Amino acid sequence: MKSFKSYTIWVAAILTTVTFLSSCKKDSEKNITSSGFSQNDNRIISQIENFKVKITSNLKSNEEISVDSAVWYLEAALNLTYARANNTRDIINLDSATISIPLTQNNTIFFSDIAMAYANLVDSLSLHYHAISGEKGVIFADLAAIELVDNNMVIKMTDMITTSSNTGFSGFGPDDYWRWGNNAGKCDGSMMPWDAALKLAQHANMGDCILPISCYTSVEQTPMIFPEDVPTDENPFGYLPYLLYAAGGLNPPVSHCLSPDAMNYYLDGLKTIANMYKPAGKQTIKYYCESDFLVNEDFWYHIHRAHITYGVPIAVSDPPADL
């Protein structure tokens, strides 16, 4: 039996290169010019670059910075330097690392310690990057302060690196009959180890419009979203009334085959969920959707579950630096 609370992320999401159109949803505070930049973008980039200069200088500094500010600047510096939004690679690889930063008596952090933390984070990101083969690129690094241990703040970095599978489209057509999950492929047995859940994430990501050259700041992710978290009035396909797929009954288990109409229904559901959970001023970076199941001696229960990552995009002019 696979636990609902312990999971391995293996999600693929396909995107295509999209020219930045006026129809893309923009933050109401961003006044994008004809060059694709804004005063706000330039201001944020200047702040990040000044931070990088400060932590890479040889001058010893007793200047202190709050934990929240340190996390924001470290994350923003990593993303501005090494990450770019990209919708041409569709397989998502997630990895994580933790570092510890000593706190001062004021529960702040010295800039000299921030410099060491940044170097360690870059080393971890580089290890993750070079462990992946093929054409690849960093989409984002997400940093969070997770606990205090012996007057050291433990910071976790979760990074996303994408590669390409060269499969997928932006919507589900007449041949898109997919097994509900469990990497079971299409209903005719082809296309394993894909399944309905993974294809839903792939197609949801394909529809998002991004700045041609951009990176993200203030990255955050929802908790895991289960079908019971997103109820709806009814389900037109006879499954349980949720925006995410769920079905169950008495044994033996039934491995449902989702029709193209059902796939498009749940694709719309994912986008609805993204808007429900979207923080103010942020845009969707990636959708995740995966399958899970519970089977005991009496009954079975099959579900899709999801979590969604958001961030604030800023336009940049330079390609990412090499890792």
C-alpha positions as CSV (number, residue, x, y, z in Angstrom):
1,M,0.0,0.0,0.0
2,K,1.3,3.4,-0.9
3,S,1.0,6.1,1.9
4,F,-0.8,9.3,1.1
5,K,1.6,11.2,3.4
6,S,4.9,9.9,2.0
7,Y,5.5,10.4,-1.7
8,T,8.1,10.5,-4.4
9,I,7.7,13.3,-6.9
10,W,8.1,12.1,-10.5
11,V,6.2,14.6,-12.5
12,A,6.5,15.7,-16.1
13,A,5.0,18.9,-17.4
14,I,5.4,20.1,-20.9
15,L,5.5,23.7,-22.1
16,T,6.1,25.3,-25.4
17,T,7.9,28.6,-26.2
18,V,5.4,31.3,-26.2
19,T,6.0,34.9,-27.4
20,F,5.1,37.4,-24.6
21,L,1.7,38.6,-25.7
22,S,-0.5,41.3,-24.2
23,S,-3.0,38.6,-23.3
24,C,-0.6,37.1,-20.7
25,K,-1.8,37.9,-17.2
26,K,0.5,40.5,-15.6
27,D,0.8,41.8,-12.1
28,S,-1.2,45.0,-12.0
29,E,1.8,46.9,-10.5
30,K,4.1,45.9,-13.4
31,N,4.1,48.6,-16.2
32,I,5.8,46.6,-18.9
33,T,7.5,48.7,-21.5
34,S,8.1,47.8,-25.2
35,S,11.4,46.3,-24.2
36,G,9.8,43.9,-21.8
37,F,11.2,45.5,-18.7
38,S,9.7,47.7,-16.0
39,Q,11.0,50.2,-13.5
40,N,10.1,47.6,-10.8
41,D,12.1,44.9,-12.5
42,N,15.1,47.2,-12.8
43,R,14.8,48.2,-9.1
44,I,14.7,44.6,-7.9
45,I,17.6,43.6,-10.2
46,S,19.7,46.5,-8.8
47,Q,18.9,45.4,-5.2
48,I,19.9,41.8,-5.9
49,E,23.1,42.8,-7.8
50,N,24.1,45.1,-4.9
51,F,23.6,42.2,-2.5
52,K,25.8,40.0,-4.6
53,V,28.6,42.6,-4.7
54,K,28.4,42.9,-0.9
55,I,28.7,39.2,-0.2
56,T,31.4,38.6,-2.7
57,S,33.7,41.5,-1.6
58,N,36.7,40.8,0.4
59,L,35.8,43.4,3.0
60,K,34.9,42.0,6.4
61,S,31.5,43.4,7.4
62,N,29.8,43.4,10.8
63,E,26.6,44.5,9.1
64,E,23.6,42.4,10.1
65,I,20.5,41.3,8.2
66,S,17.3,39.8,9.3
67,V,16.6,36.1,8.7
68,D,13.6,36.9,6.4
69,S,15.7,39.3,4.3
70,A,18.6,36.9,4.1
71,V,16.4,34.2,2.8
72,W,14.8,36.5,0.2
73,Y,18.1,37.8,-1.0
74,L,19.8,34.4,-1.2
75,E,16.9,33.0,-3.1
76,A,16.7,36.0,-5.5
77,A,20.5,36.0,-6.1
78,L,20.5,32.3,-7.0
79,N,17.5,32.7,-9.4
80,L,18.8,35.8,-11.0
81,T,22.2,34.2,-11.6
82,Y,21.4,30.6,-12.5
83,A,17.7,30.2,-13.2
84,R,15.4,31.2,-16.1
85,A,11.8,30.5,-16.8
86,N,11.5,28.0,-19.7
87,N,8.6,26.3,-21.4
88,T,10.5,24.1,-23.9
89,R,11.6,21.4,-21.4
90,D,8.9,19.2,-19.8
91,I,10.4,16.7,-17.3
92,I,10.7,18.1,-13.8
93,N,13.6,17.1,-11.5
94,L,13.4,18.3,-7.9
95,D,16.2,18.1,-5.4
96,S,16.9,19.7,-2.0
97,A,19.7,20.6,0.3
98,T,20.0,22.3,3.7
99,I,22.5,24.6,5.2
100,S,23.0,26.1,8.7
101,I,23.7,29.8,9.3
102,P,24.7,31.1,12.8
103,L,22.6,33.8,14.3
104,T,23.9,36.8,16.2
105,Q,22.7,37.7,19.7
106,N,20.1,39.9,18.0
107,N,18.8,36.8,16.0
108,T,20.1,38.3,12.8
109,I,22.9,37.2,10.5
110,F,26.3,38.7,9.7
111,F,26.9,39.4,6.0
112,S,30.2,37.4,6.3
113,D,28.1,34.3,7.2
114,I,25.7,35.1,4.4
115,A,28.6,34.9,1.9
116,M,29.5,31.4,3.1
117,A,25.9,30.3,2.9
118,Y,25.6,31.5,-0.7
119,A,28.7,29.7,-1.7
120,N,27.4,26.5,-0.1
121,L,24.0,26.8,-1.9
122,V,25.7,27.3,-5.2
123,D,27.8,24.2,-4.7
124,S,24.6,22.2,-3.9
125,L,22.8,23.5,-6.9
126,S,25.8,22.7,-9.1
127,L,25.8,19.1,-7.8
128,H,22.1,18.7,-8.5
129,Y,22.5,20.2,-12.0
130,H,25.5,18.0,-13.1
131,A,23.8,14.8,-11.8
132,I,21.2,15.2,-14.6
133,S,22.0,14.3,-18.2
134,G,20.8,15.9,-21.4
135,E,19.7,19.4,-22.3
136,K,18.7,21.0,-19.0
137,G,18.2,24.2,-17.1
138,V,17.3,25.6,-13.7
139,I,13.8,26.9,-13.3
140,F,14.0,28.1,-9.8
141,A,15.6,27.7,-6.3
142,D,13.1,28.0,-3.4
143,L,14.6,28.8,0.0
144,A,12.8,28.6,3.4
145,A,14.0,28.9,7.0
146,I,12.7,25.6,8.5
147,E,14.1,25.3,12.1
148,L,16.5,26.7,14.7
149,V,19.1,24.3,16.0
150,D,21.7,25.4,18.6
151,N,21.4,29.1,17.6
152,N,21.8,28.2,13.9
153,M,19.1,28.8,11.4
154,V,18.6,25.8,9.1
155,I,17.6,26.9,5.6
156,K,16.3,24.4,3.0
157,M,16.7,24.9,-0.7
158,T,14.4,23.1,-3.1
159,D,15.5,23.5,-6.7
160,M,13.8,22.6,-10.0
161,I,15.8,21.5,-13.0
162,T,13.9,20.5,-16.2
163,T,14.8,18.3,-19.1
164,S,13.0,17.3,-22.3
165,S,10.9,14.2,-23.2
166,N,9.6,15.6,-26.6
167,T,6.1,14.4,-25.9
168,G,2.8,16.1,-25.2
169,F,0.4,18.6,-26.5
170,S,-1.6,21.5,-25.1
171,G,-5.0,19.7,-24.9
172,F,-6.4,16.2,-25.0
173,G,-7.7,14.9,-28.3
174,P,-9.7,11.9,-29.4
175,D,-6.9,9.4,-28.9
176,D,-6.1,10.5,-25.3
177,Y,-7.6,7.7,-23.2
178,W,-5.3,7.4,-20.2
179,R,-5.3,5.1,-17.2
180,W,-6.0,7.0,-14.0
181,G,-2.5,6.6,-12.6
182,N,0.1,4.2,-11.3
183,N,2.3,4.9,-14.3
184,A,0.0,2.6,-16.3
185,G,0.2,4.5,-19.6
186,K,-2.6,4.8,-22.1
187,C,-5.6,2.5,-22.0
188,D,-4.1,0.4,-24.8
189,G,-1.0,-0.2,-22.7
190,S,1.2,2.2,-24.6
191,M,3.1,5.3,-23.3
192,M,4.2,3.8,-20.0
193,P,5.4,5.1,-17.5
194,W,3.1,8.1,-18.2
195,D,-0.4,8.1,-16.8
196,A,-3.4,10.5,-16.5
197,A,-2.1,12.4,-13.5
198,L,1.3,13.0,-15.1
199,K,-0.2,14.0,-18.4
200,L,-2.5,16.5,-16.6
201,A,0.4,18.3,-15.1
202,Q,2.3,18.2,-18.4
203,H,-0.6,19.8,-20.3
204,A,-1.5,22.3,-17.5
205,N,2.0,23.7,-17.6
206,M,2.0,24.0,-21.4
207,G,-0.8,26.6,-21.3
208,D,1.0,29.1,-19.1
209,C,2.4,32.3,-20.7
210,I,5.7,33.5,-19.4
211,L,8.0,36.4,-20.1
212,P,10.5,35.5,-22.9
213,I,13.5,36.0,-20.6
214,S,12.7,36.0,-16.9
215,C,13.4,34.5,-13.5
216,Y,11.4,34.3,-10.3
217,T,11.6,35.8,-6.8
218,S,9.5,35.1,-3.7
219,V,8.9,31.5,-4.7
220,E,6.4,29.5,-2.7
221,Q,4.6,26.2,-3.0
222,T,1.2,25.1,-1.8
223,P,0.9,22.2,0.6
224,M,-0.2,18.9,-1.0
225,I,-3.8,19.4,-2.2
226,F,-6.1,16.3,-2.0
227,P,-9.4,15.8,-3.7
228,E,-11.3,16.4,-0.5
229,D,-9.7,19.9,-0.4
230,V,-11.4,20.9,-3.7
231,P,-15.0,19.7,-3.7
232,T,-17.4,20.5,-6.5
233,D,-21.2,20.1,-6.9
234,E,-21.1,17.1,-9.2
235,N,-18.9,15.0,-11.5
236,P,-20.2,14.5,-15.0
237,F,-18.2,11.2,-15.4
238,G,-19.5,9.3,-12.4
239,Y,-16.3,9.8,-10.3
240,L,-16.4,11.5,-6.8
241,P,-17.4,15.2,-6.8
242,Y,-13.9,16.8,-6.6
243,L,-11.8,19.0,-9.0
244,L,-9.1,16.3,-8.7
245,Y,-9.9,12.7,-9.8
246,A,-11.0,10.4,-7.0
247,A,-12.9,7.0,-7.2
248,G,-13.3,4.1,-4.9
249,G,-15.4,1.1,-4.0
250,L,-15.4,-2.4,-2.7
251,N,-12.8,-4.8,-3.9
252,P,-11.6,-5.8,-6.4
253,P,-10.1,-2.4,-7.5
254,V,-11.1,-0.9,-10.8
255,S,-8.4,0.8,-12.9
256,H,-10.4,3.5,-14.5
257,C,-9.7,4.7,-18.1
258,L,-10.2,8.4,-18.3
259,S,-11.7,9.6,-21.6
260,P,-10.4,12.7,-23.5
261,D,-13.4,14.6,-22.1
262,A,-12.6,13.6,-18.6
263,M,-9.0,14.5,-19.1
264,N,-9.9,18.0,-20.3
265,Y,-12.4,18.3,-17.3
266,Y,-9.6,17.6,-14.8
267,L,-7.2,19.9,-16.8
268,D,-9.7,22.7,-16.3
269,G,-9.9,21.6,-12.6
270,L,-6.2,22.0,-12.1
271,K,-6.3,25.5,-13.5
272,T,-9.2,26.4,-11.2
273,I,-7.3,25.0,-8.2
274,A,-4.3,27.1,-9.2
275,N,-6.4,30.3,-9.1
276,M,-8.0,29.3,-5.8
277,Y,-4.6,29.0,-4.1
278,K,-2.7,31.7,-5.9
279,P,-1.1,34.3,-3.6
280,A,-1.7,37.9,-4.4
281,G,0.8,39.4,-6.8
282,K,2.3,36.0,-7.9
283,Q,2.1,33.9,-11.0
284,T,1.9,30.1,-11.4
285,I,5.4,28.6,-12.1
286,K,4.5,24.9,-12.2
287,Y,1.7,22.4,-11.6
288,Y,2.4,19.0,-10.1
289,C,-0.1,16.2,-10.2
290,E,0.5,12.6,-9.3
291,S,-1.6,9.5,-8.5
292,D,-1.9,7.6,-5.2
293,F,-4.0,4.8,-3.9
294,L,-5.2,3.0,-0.8
295,V,-6.2,-0.7,-0.9
296,N,-7.2,-2.9,2.1
297,E,-9.1,-6.1,2.5
298,D,-12.4,-4.4,2.0
299,F,-12.2,-1.5,-0.4
300,W,-10.0,0.5,-2.8
301,Y,-9.5,4.3,-3.3
302,H,-7.7,5.9,-6.2
303,I,-6.8,9.6,-6.3
304,H,-4.9,12.4,-7.9
305,R,-3.2,14.9,-5.7
306,A,-1.4,18.1,-6.6
307,H,0.7,21.0,-5.4
308,I,1.4,24.2,-7.3
309,T,4.4,26.6,-7.2
310,Y,4.1,30.3,-7.6
311,G,6.5,33.2,-7.8
312,V,7.0,36.8,-8.9
313,P,8.6,37.0,-12.4
314,I,11.1,39.7,-13.3
315,A,12.4,40.3,-16.8
316,V,16.2,39.9,-17.2
317,S,18.4,40.6,-20.2
318,D,21.2,38.1,-19.7
319,P,21.2,34.3,-20.0
320,P,21.9,32.3,-16.8
321,A,25.5,31.8,-15.6
322,D,27.1,28.4,-15.9
323,L,27.1,26.1,-12.9
